[in-house]
Amino acid sequence: MLPISLLFLFTSCEKEESLDYKEGLTKQEWAQVTGIVDNIYYGNIKQFYRIKFRADNTYEMILDYGGVSEFPDPVKLDTLSGRYAIDKDIIEFHGPVDTLYAGDERIETKVFINSWKITYLNANTLRTEPVAGYSAPEQPGLTIGVNSYLFKPHQP
């Protein structure tokens, strides 16, 4: 009887952990932090200006290709939306999040976000690392979100 009780307890905790991540993600908008924080280097170019995860598994984000929001005359950034899934500590972004057109030939390239593993989450901090082995499902494709990221609550 005891082993069955323990199995039920572990199964219940596993589901609650997933719900806790989703609850923590959806409480606020997140903004990517760059530079050195707590002796960890998070790059010097911002890719994610802000991201808002919603409880209905949709997101709204502003991508910052190459840190252009920090230029003296910042470029207007588009707000993008789509769907995500969370399984335990893994966030998966569904489908392309954007489409870019390059060169005189206007070659279309779909933009995808690598799946992320949540390494730390509380009310003021979200840390992620890329899930290894991700490949854009369509070619030509551009995959972003391939680094470890630090996010803090977005300050408008």
Summary of the structure (lengths in Angstrom):
residues: 156
radius of gyration: 17.6
end to end distance: 54.5
largest distance: 70.4
contacts: 403
relative contact order: 0.18
helix: 20%
strand: 42%
